[in-house]
Amino acid sequence: MTAEEVLKKIKLIELKSKRRLNSSFLGEYNSSFKGVGMTFSELRPYQFGDDVRKIDWNKTAHFHEPLVKIFEEEREMTSILLIDVSGSMNFGTRKQFKNETAAEISAILAFSAIKNNDKVGLILFSDKIEAFIPPKKGNAQVIHIIKTILDIKSINKSANLNLCIDFLLKTIKRKASIFLISDFDIGDYEKKLCILSKKHQVTGIRIYDRVELNFPDIGWAHLKDLEIGDLKWVNTSNKSVREQYSKEYKKLLLQTKNVFTKCGSGFINIATDQDYIKELFNHFKERH
């Protein structure tokens, strides 16, 4: 995209995101993620059923009545968007490419974080860290994030999620909400994901194109591997070829979901032509 096209796309995504962020969505987003700790709020008289461990014995002795400490959760969080920008994300046959869907979902999540007065940061990865934007607050930060996602050019590169997780663990020390957006055609990452999930709240968002679920009959097709660049002739008219492809892809979908479940993380499947707001809302509501 030219600079003019990028700016136009940024404005479109910004307007679309803000228009769709209603109070219900923001409420569920806010409720889905725990704060980073508890801070003292006030003292009040002991009531039947209160935890006796919360009694402030010094104040109780001073005022001659049992008083308990009330704590409030520190709501301010940091949200980190981890986005796969490898070659396989540069694909789409329906409404838009997978990387465009990833950019729009990122904008929704980033604006939601800003609305909740949270910081938001970005890590783009392929077989290396392509870009890193440290967490900050404000609308300007969200625009910077969207522009960085749209500007990135990652052609014929594979994805190394393990490398990305190592970078995140070294860089983000405080507990954060991690949104990992990818098509998850990225090898074995279970061990690193479980380590990440113990320290942070992780949600995996798988972006896919519907043609990947059910490959169409288009005769002999010259297909290109978008990550390594290899070209291969495939007879898509062969029913067994299409069935085997669909079987393997659905198996990969299930394996990915199982890995996130095993690690105690959230997981969402979103197609490029799907209403991602609805899917995100339902996930946050279910998690809450």
Backbone as CSV, one residue per row, in Angstrom:
resi,resn,N_x,N_y,N_z,CA_x,CA_y,CA_z,C_x,C_y,C_z
1,MET,0.833,-1.202,0.000,0.000,0.000,0.000,0.868,1.252,0.000
2,THR,0.403,2.282,-0.706,1.075,3.570,-0.685,0.785,4.250,0.645
3,ALA,1.558,5.321,0.927,1.345,6.059,2.178,-0.079,6.610,2.248
4,GLU,-0.590,7.069,1.112,-1.952,7.606,1.067,-2.988,6.517,1.345
5,GLU,-2.753,5.329,0.780,-3.682,4.207,0.998,-3.654,3.750,2.458
6,VAL,-2.464,3.751,3.059,-2.329,3.363,4.472,-3.097,4.330,5.366
7,LEU,-2.938,5.638,5.124,-3.635,6.643,5.924,-5.152,6.517,5.784
8,LYS,-5.594,6.246,4.561,-7.026,6.071,4.316,-7.548,4.842,5.052
9,LYS,-6.773,3.764,5.017,-7.161,2.524,5.695,-7.190,2.725,7.212
10,ILE,-6.204,3.459,7.730,-6.159,3.739,9.175,-7.417,4.468,9.617
11,LYS,-7.780,5.497,8.863,-8.967,6.284,9.202,-10.219,5.427,9.149
12,LEU,-10.301,4.565,8.143,-11.461,3.682,7.995,-11.570,2.728,9.178
13,ILE,-10.446,2.115,9.559,-10.428,1.181,10.688,-10.762,1.909,11.991
14,GLU,-10.219,3.121,12.153,-10.495,3.900,13.361,-11.986,4.203,13.489
15,LEU,-12.597,4.673,12.421,-14.019,5.007,12.449,-14.873,3.763,12.677
16,LYS,-14.509,2.684,11.993,-15.252,1.424,12.123,-15.168,0.889,13.548
17,SER,-13.983,0.954,14.139,-13.773,0.438,15.493,-14.565,1.235,16.520
18,LYS,-14.440,2.567,16.465,-15.128,3.418,17.438,-16.644,3.306,17.318
19,ARG,-17.128,3.099,16.097,-18.569,2.979,15.878,-19.118,1.705,16.509
20,ARG,-18.299,0.664,16.542,-18.780,-0.635,17.012,-18.505,-0.882,18.495
21,LEU,-17.787,0.023,19.137,-17.483,-0.151,20.559,-18.601,0.409,21.418
22,ASN,-19.643,-0.386,21.634,-20.742,0.062,22.487,-20.440,-0.257,23.951
23,SER,-21.297,0.236,24.831,-21.074,0.079,26.279,-21.102,-1.383,26.714
24,SER,-21.917,-2.205,26.055,-22.004,-3.625,26.421,-20.687,-4.332,26.146
25,PHE,-20.110,-4.060,24.973,-18.835,-4.686,24.624,-17.742,-4.250,25.588
26,LEU,-17.659,-2.947,25.843,-16.634,-2.427,26.740,-16.803,-2.970,28.161
27,GLY,-18.068,-3.153,28.567,-18.334,-3.706,29.892,-17.820,-5.129,30.028
28,GLU,-18.085,-5.949,29.008,-17.622,-7.338,29.044,-16.099,-7.411,28.950
29,TYR,-15.517,-6.538,28.119,-14.053,-6.496,28.005,-13.438,-6.172,29.369
30,ASN,-13.976,-5.159,30.017,-13.465,-4.710,31.302,-13.578,-5.791,32.368
31,SER,-14.679,-6.525,32.350,-14.944,-7.534,33.384,-14.147,-8.819,33.174
32,SER,-13.628,-9.005,31.971,-12.987,-10.276,31.634,-11.569,-10.404,32.142
33,PHE,-10.949,-9.272,32.476,-9.544,-9.310,32.838,-9.327,-8.776,34.230
34,LYS,-8.640,-9.565,35.027,-8.377,-9.194,36.410,-7.279,-8.140,36.476
35,GLY,-7.344,-7.334,37.518,-6.322,-6.325,37.727,-5.022,-6.951,38.206
36,VAL,-4.041,-6.096,38.454,-2.716,-6.598,38.793,-2.495,-6.747,40.300
37,GLY,-3.440,-6.310,41.124,-3.260,-6.441,42.567,-4.396,-5.794,43.324
38,MET,-4.235,-5.691,44.648,-5.269,-5.105,45.498,-4.678,-3.937,46.268
39,THR,-5.452,-2.870,46.383,-5.011,-1.713,47.168,-6.025,-1.435,48.279
40,PHE,-5.528,-0.917,49.402,-6.387,-0.598,50.538,-7.333,0.537,50.177
41,SER,-8.625,0.382,50.524,-9.624,1.384,50.187,-10.128,2.110,51.439
42,GLU,-10.601,1.350,52.435,-11.187,1.985,53.622,-11.336,0.963,54.745
43,LEU,-11.712,1.488,55.917,-12.090,0.649,57.057,-13.594,0.765,57.257
44,ARG,-14.217,-0.339,57.662,-15.637,-0.280,58.014,-15.892,-1.253,59.158
45,PRO,-17.001,-1.054,59.897,-17.314,-1.962,61.010,-17.474,-3.406,60.533
46,TYR,-17.038,-4.312,61.393,-17.164,-5.742,61.090,-18.631,-6.126,60.964
47,GLN,-18.937,-6.940,59.945,-20.290,-7.451,59.746,-20.249,-8.978,59.775
48,PHE,-21.357,-9.555,60.198,-21.426,-11.017,60.289,-21.084,-11.630,58.929
49,GLY,-20.176,-12.568,58.936,-19.772,-13.233,57.695,-18.470,-12.712,57.116
50,ASP,-17.977,-11.555,57.618,-16.695,-11.021,57.139,-15.550,-11.962,57.518
51,ASP,-14.515,-11.973,56.713,-13.317,-12.761,56.987,-12.574,-12.124,58.159
52,VAL,-12.426,-12.876,59.249,-11.779,-12.330,60.448,-10.318,-11.955,60.184
53,ARG,-9.727,-12.535,59.125,-8.339,-12.219,58.805,-8.189,-10.791,58.285
54,LYS,-9.316,-10.168,57.914,-9.265,-8.788,57.411,-9.474,-7.746,58.521
55,ILE,-9.639,-8.216,59.761,-9.801,-7.271,60.882,-8.490,-6.537,61.141
56,ASP,-8.573,-5.229,61.244,-7.405,-4.410,61.605,-7.393,-4.308,63.127
57,TRP,-6.545,-5.103,63.783,-6.583,-5.210,65.244,-6.112,-3.927,65.933
58,ASN,-5.182,-3.212,65.311,-4.724,-1.948,65.907,-5.857,-0.924,65.938
59,LYS,-6.566,-0.766,64.811,-7.675,0.186,64.749,-8.853,-0.276,65.607
60,THR,-9.026,-1.599,65.662,-10.098,-2.155,66.489,-9.881,-1.799,67.959
61,ALA,-8.616,-1.928,68.413,-8.286,-1.607,69.809,-8.449,-0.109,70.064
62,HIS,-8.100,0.704,69.062,-8.165,2.153,69.230,-9.606,2.672,69.304
63,PHE,-10.472,2.118,68.436,-11.855,2.615,68.369,-12.840,1.763,69.176
64,HIS,-12.332,0.699,69.801,-13.136,-0.174,70.665,-14.302,-0.836,69.925
65,GLU,-14.114,-1.106,68.678,-15.072,-1.902,67.911,-14.324,-2.573,66.770
66,PRO,-14.749,-3.785,66.392,-14.032,-4.501,65.326,-14.192,-3.798,63.978
67,LEU,-13.059,-3.528,63.342,-13.037,-2.879,62.029,-12.290,-3.758,61.032
68,VAL,-12.805,-3.822,59.822,-12.157,-4.643,58.792,-11.623,-3.755,57.666
69,LYS,-10.541,-4.220,57.050,-9.954,-3.505,55.922,-10.677,-3.894,54.634
70,ILE,-10.997,-2.898,53.827,-11.616,-3.131,52.527,-10.589,-2.816,51.444
71,PHE,-10.428,-3.762,50.531,-9.463,-3.606,49.448,-10.182,-3.532,48.108
72,GLU,-9.593,-2.808,47.173,-10.125,-2.742,45.815,-9.066,-3.227,44.840
73,GLU,-9.554,-3.861,43.771,-8.641,-4.347,42.744,-8.056,-3.182,41.949
74,GLU,-6.757,-3.239,41.726,-6.127,-2.271,40.818,-6.517,-2.670,39.401
75,ARG,-7.417,-1.919,38.792,-7.961,-2.305,37.493,-6.995,-2.047,36.337
76,GLU,-6.151,-1.047,36.481,-5.303,-0.700,35.346,-4.461,-1.893,34.897
77,MET,-4.581,-2.201,33.638,-3.858,-3.329,33.061,-3.026,-2.857,31.877
78,THR,-2.159,-3.730,31.436,-1.433,-3.523,30.191,-1.876,-4.597,29.218
79,SER,-2.264,-4.187,28.033,-2.636,-5.134,26.985,-1.540,-5.164,25.924
80,ILE,-1.140,-6.360,25.534,-0.125,-6.530,24.501,-0.726,-7.315,23.338
81,LEU,-0.606,-6.756,22.149,-1.064,-7.427,20.934,0.126,-8.119,20.286
82,LEU,0.072,-9.445,20.228,1.103,-10.239,19.558,0.523,-10.681,18.214
83,ILE,1.064,-10.174,17.123,0.454,-10.443,15.824,1.437,-11.124,14.875
84,ASP,1.002,-12.231,14.347,1.755,-12.996,13.347,1.657,-12.268,12.007
85,VAL,2.799,-11.878,11.451,2.804,-11.212,10.139,3.585,-12.038,9.121
86,SER,3.635,-13.360,9.342,4.330,-14.241,8.400,3.544,-14.351,7.096
87,GLY,4.132,-15.012,6.114,3.548,-15.080,4.777,2.148,-15.635,4.710
88,SER,1.829,-16.613,5.554,0.511,-17.253,5.483,-0.625,-16.328,5.892
89,MET,-0.302,-15.231,6.579,-1.343,-14.270,6.968,-1.726,-13.360,5.801
90,ASN,-0.921,-13.373,4.752,-1.173,-12.542,3.578,-2.018,-13.324,2.562
91,PHE,-3.182,-13.783,3.042,-4.043,-14.650,2.227,-5.505,-14.377,2.546
92,GLY,-6.341,-14.461,1.533,-7.774,-14.301,1.733,-8.530,-14.476,0.432
93,THR,-9.713,-15.076,0.518,-10.534,-15.287,-0.686,-11.923,-14.679,-0.534
94,ARG,-12.244,-14.218,0.656,-13.584,-13.697,0.898,-13.554,-12.182,1.068
95,LYS,-13.983,-11.739,2.215,-14.121,-10.304,2.474,-12.779,-9.568,2.423
96,GLN,-11.748,-10.151,3.042,-10.431,-9.513,3.102,-9.368,-10.536,3.479
97,PHE,-8.118,-10.111,3.465,-7.022,-10.994,3.831,-7.001,-11.203,5.350
98,LYS,-6.306,-12.249,5.766,-6.200,-12.543,7.195,-5.475,-11.423,7.945
99,ASN,-4.445,-10.853,7.322,-3.724,-9.782,8.014,-4.573,-8.519,8.161
100,GLU,-5.509,-8.288,7.248,-6.415,-7.138,7.370,-7.413,-7.354,8.510
101,THR,-7.904,-8.586,8.621,-8.797,-8.919,9.736,-8.058,-8.767,11.066
102,ALA,-6.795,-9.205,11.087,-5.971,-9.077,12.296,-5.804,-7.610,12.682
103,ALA,-5.626,-6.735,11.688,-5.466,-5.300,11.952,-6.737,-4.710,12.551
104,GLU,-7.901,-5.105,12.032,-9.170,-4.574,12.538,-9.450,-5.062,13.955
105,ILE,-9.194,-6.353,14.203,-9.396,-6.891,15.554,-8.443,-6.219,16.540
106,SER,-7.222,-5.982,16.105,-6.242,-5.301,16.952,-6.717,-3.901,17.316
107,ALA,-7.306,-3.213,16.344,-7.815,-1.859,16.590,-8.932,-1.891,17.628
108,ILE,-9.844,-2.849,17.501,-10.938,-2.986,18.462,-10.399,-3.223,19.869
109,LEU,-9.441,-4.131,19.991,-8.868,-4.457,21.296,-8.076,-3.277,21.861
110,ALA,-7.353,-2.588,20.981,-6.549,-1.449,21.430,-7.434,-0.298,21.905
111,PHE,-8.470,0.021,21.146,-9.382,1.091,21.564,-10.125,0.712,22.851
112,SER,-10.450,-0.572,23.017,-11.104,-1.034,24.247,-10.186,-0.825,25.448
113,ALA,-8.907,-1.147,25.258,-7.934,-0.954,26.336,-7.821,0.517,26.708
114,ILE,-7.733,1.378,25.706,-7.611,2.818,25.949,-8.849,3.360,26.662
115,LYS,-10.034,2.887,26.253,-11.283,3.321,26.890,-11.308,2.937,28.365
116,ASN,-10.636,1.842,28.722,-10.570,1.398,30.115,-9.364,1.983,30.850
117,ASN,-8.728,2.966,30.200,-7.565,3.642,30.787,-6.390,2.688,30.986
118,ASP,-6.297,1.676,30.143,-5.188,0.730,30.180,-4.132,1.129,29.161
119,LYS,-2.943,0.625,29.347,-1.880,0.790,28.354,-2.007,-0.321,27.308
120,VAL,-1.527,-0.050,26.110,-1.546,-1.077,25.073,-0.246,-1.006,24.280
121,GLY,0.306,-2.184,23.976,1.543,-2.271,23.216,1.406,-3.284,22.091
122,LEU,2.421,-3.393,21.266,2.361,-4.245,20.071,3.676,-4.968,19.830
123,ILE,3.560,-6.251,19.464,4.711,-7.012,18.969,4.286,-7.699,17.680
124,LEU,4.992,-7.417,16.590,4.763,-8.103,15.319,5.893,-9.100,15.121
125,PHE,5.536,-10.328,14.745,6.575,-11.342,14.587,6.355,-12.194,13.344
126,SER,7.464,-12.653,12.789,7.467,-13.679,11.744,8.504,-14.689,12.225
127,ASP,9.613,-14.833,11.492,10.697,-15.671,12.010,11.652,-14.847,12.877
128,LYS,11.261,-13.561,13.085,11.993,-12.660,13.967,11.002,-11.620,14.490
129,ILE,11.443,-10.786,15.402,10.597,-9.691,15.874,10.653,-8.587,14.821
130,GLU,9.524,-8.347,14.171,9.465,-7.365,13.090,9.265,-5.946,13.616
131,ALA,8.543,-5.810,14.722,8.290,-4.487,15.298,7.869,-4.636,16.752
132,PHE,8.238,-3.650,17.560,7.830,-3.620,18.973,7.475,-2.189,19.345
133,ILE,6.264,-1.996,19.843,5.819,-0.700,20.350,5.547,-0.869,21.839
134,PRO,6.342,-0.258,22.704,6.133,-0.381,24.158,4.753,0.117,24.562
135,PRO,4.172,-0.452,25.615,2.822,-0.067,26.059,2.720,1.399,26.473
136,LYS,1.672,2.053,25.987,1.364,3.443,26.360,-0.138,3.632,26.306
137,LYS,-0.595,4.763,26.844,-2.010,5.111,26.793,-2.252,6.126,25.676
138,GLY,-3.533,6.299,25.336,-3.919,7.370,24.426,-4.273,6.930,23.017
139,ASN,-5.136,7.710,22.379,-5.569,7.420,21.011,-4.414,7.425,20.016
140,ALA,-3.437,8.308,20.236,-2.288,8.382,19.332,-1.528,7.059,19.306
141,GLN,-1.503,6.378,20.457,-0.840,5.072,20.533,-1.562,4.047,19.662
142,VAL,-2.894,4.077,19.688,-3.681,3.129,18.883,-3.444,3.380,17.392
143,ILE,-3.449,4.639,16.981,-3.199,4.977,15.575,-1.808,4.509,15.158
144,HIS,-0.834,4.704,16.032,0.540,4.246,15.771,0.573,2.733,15.584
145,ILE,-0.185,2.016,16.410,-0.243,0.554,16.325,-0.868,0.111,14.995
146,ILE,-2.000,0.712,14.636,-2.676,0.336,13.388,-1.771,0.603,12.188
147,LYS,-1.124,1.766,12.172,-0.238,2.128,11.064,0.918,1.140,10.953
148,THR,1.484,0.749,12.086,2.605,-0.192,12.084,2.188,-1.546,11.517
149,ILE,0.987,-1.999,11.883,0.480,-3.274,11.369,0.282,-3.211,9.858
150,LEU,-0.302,-2.115,9.374,-0.588,-1.979,7.945,0.683,-1.755,7.125
151,ASP,1.682,-1.127,7.729,2.930,-0.812,7.021,3.845,-2.016,6.826
152,ILE,3.691,-3.016,7.704,4.655,-4.123,7.717,4.581,-4.937,6.420
153,LYS,5.736,-5.308,5.924,5.816,-6.150,4.727,6.618,-7.388,5.092
154,SER,5.928,-8.513,5.183,6.582,-9.764,5.546,6.215,-10.820,4.504
155,ILE,7.087,-11.018,3.545,6.797,-11.915,2.423,7.637,-13.187,2.523
156,ASN,6.966,-14.318,2.301,7.635,-15.624,2.283,8.467,-15.883,3.540
157,LYS,7.894,-15.540,4.678,8.561,-15.807,5.941,7.697,-16.725,6.793
158,SER,8.341,-17.604,7.535,7.615,-18.469,8.461,7.431,-17.732,9.779
159,ALA,6.743,-18.364,10.731,6.493,-17.734,12.029,7.190,-18.519,13.130
160,ASN,7.844,-17.799,14.028,8.521,-18.416,15.166,7.914,-17.849,16.445
161,LEU,6.862,-18.513,16.930,6.162,-18.032,18.121,7.016,-18.176,19.370
162,ASN,7.831,-19.219,19.441,8.683,-19.427,20.615,9.631,-18.246,20.820
163,LEU,10.215,-17.767,19.739,11.109,-16.613,19.800,10.353,-15.381,20.299
164,CYS,9.128,-15.219,19.804,8.308,-14.072,20.192,7.957,-14.123,21.676
165,ILE,7.604,-15.296,22.171,7.262,-15.448,23.593,8.467,-15.151,24.469
166,ASP,9.639,-15.624,24.067,10.865,-15.330,24.825,11.089,-13.823,24.912
167,PHE,10.891,-13.144,23.786,11.065,-11.687,23.757,10.066,-11.013,24.696
168,LEU,8.818,-11.454,24.666,7.783,-10.851,25.504,8.092,-11.051,26.989
169,LEU,8.490,-12.263,27.361,8.774,-12.556,28.764,9.935,-11.710,29.296
170,LYS,10.897,-11.413,28.439,12.036,-10.587,28.843,11.671,-9.102,28.903
171,THR,10.699,-8.718,28.073,10.385,-7.297,27.905,9.255,-6.812,28.816
172,ILE,8.195,-7.622,28.937,7.018,-7.230,29.722,7.057,-7.964,31.066
173,LYS,7.451,-7.253,32.095,7.630,-7.870,33.414,6.338,-7.907,34.225
174,ARG,5.511,-6.880,34.082,4.284,-6.803,34.867,3.182,-7.618,34.204
175,LYS,2.294,-8.189,35.004,1.204,-8.987,34.469,0.401,-8.206,33.440
176,ALA,0.101,-8.850,32.309,-0.593,-8.167,31.219,-1.618,-9.101,30.560
177,SER,-2.524,-8.475,29.808,-3.454,-9.235,28.970,-2.811,-9.385,27.597
178,ILE,-2.565,-10.604,27.206,-1.881,-10.885,25.937,-2.889,-11.405,24.920
179,PHE,-2.978,-10.740,23.768,-3.826,-11.208,22.679,-2.918,-11.688,21.547
180,LEU,-2.912,-12.991,21.339,-2.056,-13.594,20.324,-2.879,-13.869,19.076
181,ILE,-2.630,-13.107,18.010,-3.428,-13.184,16.789,-2.600,-13.809,15.680
182,SER,-3.082,-14.949,15.150,-2.319,-15.703,14.161,-3.232,-16.702,13.462
183,ASP,-2.715,-17.343,12.408,-3.433,-18.491,11.839,-2.892,-19.788,12.435
184,PHE,-1.864,-19.661,13.279,-1.268,-20.757,14.057,-0.722,-21.901,13.203
185,ASP,-0.228,-21.561,12.047,0.524,-22.527,11.245,1.995,-22.327,11.613
186,ILE,2.317,-22.627,12.883,3.605,-22.173,13.428,4.356,-23.223,14.248
187,GLY,4.124,-24.482,14.003,4.921,-25.511,14.665,4.578,-25.720,16.132
188,ASP,5.530,-26.273,16.872,5.309,-26.638,18.277,5.655,-25.457,19.188
189,TYR,4.685,-25.012,19.967,4.884,-23.857,20.851,4.229,-24.075,22.220
190,GLU,3.735,-25.283,22.475,2.953,-25.554,23.687,3.715,-25.224,24.970
191,LYS,4.964,-25.662,25.071,5.740,-25.454,26.304,5.889,-23.972,26.623
192,LYS,6.253,-23.181,25.612,6.443,-21.745,25.817,5.122,-21.047,26.126
193,LEU,4.046,-21.484,25.466,2.733,-20.876,25.707,2.289,-21.093,27.143
194,CYS,2.517,-22.287,27.672,2.121,-22.582,29.058,2.921,-21.735,30.045
195,ILE,4.202,-21.493,29.749,5.021,-20.624,30.598,4.462,-19.202,30.569
196,LEU,4.124,-18.737,29.363,3.561,-17.394,29.197,2.233,-17.258,29.940
197,SER,1.398,-18.288,29.872,0.058,-18.257,30.467,0.090,-18.257,31.989
198,LYS,1.178,-18.738,32.572,1.304,-18.720,34.029,1.579,-17.314,34.549
199,LYS,2.191,-16.501,33.718,2.547,-15.143,34.133,1.534,-14.102,33.658
200,HIS,0.940,-14.331,32.501,0.029,-13.359,31.908,-1.322,-14.006,31.579
201,GLN,-2.321,-13.157,31.313,-3.628,-13.642,30.856,-3.607,-13.672,29.331
202,VAL,-3.655,-14.862,28.776,-3.459,-15.034,27.338,-4.755,-15.428,26.638
203,THR,-5.019,-14.793,25.513,-6.132,-15.160,24.645,-5.604,-15.359,23.227
204,GLY,-5.793,-16.547,22.685,-5.402,-16.818,21.307,-6.568,-16.514,20.373
205,ILE,-6.289,-15.803,19.295,-7.319,-15.493,18.299,-6.852,-16.025,16.956
206,ARG,-7.481,-17.091,16.525,-7.092,-17.707,15.253,-7.870,-17.084,14.103
207,ILE,-7.161,-16.552,13.113,-7.768,-15.984,11.921,-7.645,-17.005,10.791
208,TYR,-8.763,-17.306,10.154,-8.711,-18.260,9.041,-9.635,-17.816,7.912
209,ASP,-9.374,-18.336,6.744,-10.226,-18.103,5.578,-11.051,-19.361,5.358
210,ARG,-12.320,-19.197,5.028,-13.216,-20.362,4.936,-12.781,-21.377,3.873
211,VAL,-12.066,-20.918,2.864,-11.614,-21.849,1.835,-10.587,-22.830,2.406
212,GLU,-9.959,-22.456,3.524,-8.992,-23.348,4.167,-9.688,-24.525,4.831
213,LEU,-10.963,-24.361,5.177,-11.725,-25.460,5.773,-12.209,-26.441,4.715
214,ASN,-12.651,-25.909,3.592,-13.171,-26.753,2.510,-12.621,-26.256,1.177
215,PHE,-11.536,-26.892,0.751,-10.859,-26.451,-0.468,-11.762,-26.671,-1.678
216,PRO,-11.930,-25.666,-2.549,-12.844,-25.789,-3.693,-12.267,-26.607,-4.843
217,ASP,-13.150,-27.110,-5.677,-12.754,-27.840,-6.885,-12.508,-26.815,-7.990
218,ILE,-11.240,-26.531,-8.243,-10.876,-25.576,-9.300,-9.928,-26.205,-10.315
219,GLY,-9.932,-27.544,-10.369,-9.071,-28.240,-11.315,-7.615,-28.235,-10.865
220,TRP,-6.708,-28.351,-11.837,-5.281,-28.303,-11.507,-4.916,-26.864,-11.132
221,ALA,-4.323,-26.705,-9.971,-3.978,-25.362,-9.491,-2.502,-25.303,-9.106
222,HIS,-1.868,-24.198,-9.475,-0.467,-23.974,-9.129,-0.449,-23.224,-7.804
223,LEU,-0.272,-23.936,-6.700,-0.373,-23.348,-5.369,0.998,-22.993,-4.827
224,LYS,1.024,-21.852,-4.138,2.278,-21.352,-3.583,2.232,-21.349,-2.066
225,ASP,3.267,-21.901,-1.442,3.412,-21.819,0.007,3.845,-20.397,0.341
226,LEU,2.970,-19.644,1.037,3.236,-18.231,1.293,4.353,-17.989,2.301
227,GLU,4.807,-19.041,2.972,5.853,-18.849,3.967,7.234,-19.216,3.437
228,ILE,7.313,-20.252,2.575,8.628,-20.638,2.065,8.761,-20.393,0.567
229,GLY,7.644,-20.040,-0.079,7.703,-19.654,-1.479,7.638,-20.791,-2.485
230,ASP,7.540,-22.032,-2.037,7.500,-23.175,-2.945,6.211,-23.202,-3.754
231,LEU,6.338,-23.619,-5.018,5.177,-23.778,-5.897,4.932,-25.254,-6.151
232,LYS,3.657,-25.622,-6.205,3.321,-27.028,-6.389,2.007,-27.146,-7.142
233,TRP,1.985,-28.081,-8.137,0.739,-28.342,-8.856,-0.113,-29.321,-8.052
234,VAL,-1.403,-28.972,-7.853,-2.324,-29.814,-7.079,-3.602,-30.004,-7.876
235,ASN,-4.063,-31.260,-7.965,-5.315,-31.560,-8.667,-6.467,-31.448,-7.672
236,THR,-7.082,-30.260,-7.608,-8.164,-30.037,-6.651,-9.467,-30.716,-7.066
237,SER,-9.516,-31.231,-8.295,-10.707,-31.977,-8.741,-10.760,-33.367,-8.124
238,ASN,-9.637,-33.798,-7.594,-9.557,-35.092,-6.926,-10.211,-34.966,-5.549
239,LYS,-11.348,-35.632,-5.385,-12.114,-35.533,-4.145,-11.307,-35.943,-2.928
240,SER,-10.517,-37.002,-3.064,-9.734,-37.486,-1.923,-8.668,-36.462,-1.504
241,VAL,-8.138,-35.709,-2.477,-7.158,-34.658,-2.170,-7.817,-33.564,-1.348
242,ARG,-9.021,-33.150,-1.779,-9.742,-32.097,-1.056,-10.134,-32.569,0.338
243,GLU,-10.601,-33.806,0.442,-11.019,-34.338,1.739,-9.841,-34.457,2.701
244,GLN,-8.691,-34.894,2.163,-7.501,-35.030,3.004,-7.030,-33.668,3.503
245,TYR,-7.090,-32.680,2.604,-6.704,-31.322,2.984,-7.608,-30.805,4.115
246,SER,-8.929,-30.944,3.937,-9.887,-30.474,4.939,-9.700,-31.198,6.268
247,LYS,-9.448,-32.490,6.182,-9.244,-33.299,7.387,-8.038,-32.803,8.179
248,GLU,-6.935,-32.545,7.468,-5.713,-32.092,8.128,-5.884,-30.699,8.732
249,TYR,-6.599,-29.832,8.014,-6.776,-28.471,8.505,-7.666,-28.451,9.752
250,LYS,-8.754,-29.235,9.731,-9.647,-29.296,10.892,-8.933,-29.928,12.093
251,LYS,-8.043,-30.862,11.802,-7.236,-31.475,12.865,-6.329,-30.418,13.506
252,LEU,-5.740,-29.558,12.666,-4.886,-28.486,13.161,-5.676,-27.496,14.010
253,LEU,-6.908,-27.179,13.590,-7.776,-26.292,14.361,-8.016,-26.840,15.764
254,LEU,-8.360,-28.108,15.832,-8.649,-28.748,17.117,-7.406,-28.810,17.990
255,GLN,-6.263,-29.148,17.393,-5.016,-29.227,18.152,-4.662,-27.873,18.770
256,THR,-4.858,-26.807,17.996,-4.540,-25.466,18.483,-5.410,-25.110,19.676
257,LYS,-6.709,-25.344,19.551,-7.626,-25.051,20.649,-7.263,-25.856,21.892
258,ASN,-6.912,-27.133,21.708,-6.556,-27.997,22.833,-5.300,-27.509,23.551
259,VAL,-4.340,-26.986,22.792,-3.109,-26.467,23.391,-3.428,-25.280,24.299
260,PHE,-4.255,-24.365,23.824,-4.616,-23.193,24.630,-5.409,-23.600,25.869
261,THR,-6.315,-24.551,25.707,-7.098,-25.036,26.847,-6.191,-25.674,27.883
262,LYS,-5.251,-26.490,27.431,-4.307,-27.165,28.327,-3.477,-26.155,29.115
263,CYS,-3.129,-25.042,28.478,-2.307,-24.020,29.129,-3.141,-23.045,29.970
264,GLY,-4.474,-23.243,29.995,-5.342,-22.379,30.779,-5.596,-21.027,30.147
265,SER,-5.518,-20.965,28.830,-5.708,-19.707,28.100,-7.012,-19.713,27.325
266,GLY,-7.503,-18.516,27.000,-8.696,-18.396,26.177,-8.361,-18.616,24.711
267,PHE,-9.388,-18.933,23.921,-9.151,-19.176,22.491,-10.408,-18.876,21.686
268,ILE,-10.225,-18.184,20.547,-11.338,-17.836,19.663,-10.947,-18.132,18.218
269,ASN,-11.882,-18.699,17.459,-11.720,-18.883,16.015,-12.521,-17.804,15.303
270,ILE,-11.902,-17.070,14.385,-12.596,-16.015,13.648,-12.248,-16.096,12.166
271,ALA,-13.268,-16.197,11.316,-13.064,-16.219,9.864,-12.930,-14.788,9.349
272,THR,-12.281,-14.633,8.201,-12.044,-13.301,7.637,-13.335,-12.574,7.280
273,ASP,-14.420,-13.331,7.033,-15.694,-12.696,6.664,-16.718,-12.770,7.794
274,GLN,-16.238,-13.024,9.014,-17.121,-13.219,10.161,-17.266,-11.928,10.970
275,ASP,-18.352,-11.818,11.726,-18.558,-10.687,12.624,-17.693,-10.894,13.868
276,TYR,-16.475,-10.343,13.833,-15.532,-10.592,14.921,-15.960,-9.909,16.226
277,ILE,-16.725,-8.817,16.130,-17.220,-8.157,17.348,-18.090,-9.125,18.144
278,LYS,-18.966,-9.815,17.457,-19.851,-10.780,18.112,-19.046,-11.894,18.768
279,GLU,-18.045,-12.405,18.052,-17.225,-13.499,18.587,-16.427,-13.035,19.811
280,LEU,-15.853,-11.847,19.746,-15.105,-11.311,20.882,-16.022,-11.082,22.078
281,PHE,-17.188,-10.494,21.818,-18.157,-10.217,22.883,-18.563,-11.515,23.591
282,ASN,-18.909,-12.533,22.813,-19.321,-13.812,23.401,-18.213,-14.448,24.227
283,HIS,-16.978,-14.309,23.726,-15.841,-14.881,24.471,-15.644,-14.161,25.793
284,PHE,-15.665,-12.832,25.781,-15.488,-12.059,27.015,-16.609,-12.348,28.005
285,LYS,-17.828,-12.465,27.497,-18.975,-12.743,28.361,-18.845,-14.117,28.999
286,GLU,-18.424,-15.094,28.206,-18.248,-16.458,28.714,-17.115,-16.506,29.739
287,ARG,-16.038,-15.783,29.452,-14.897,-15.765,30.368,-15.273,-15.095,31.681
288,HIS,-16.090,-14.024,31.603,-16.531,-13.308,32.801,-17.396,-14.207,33.665
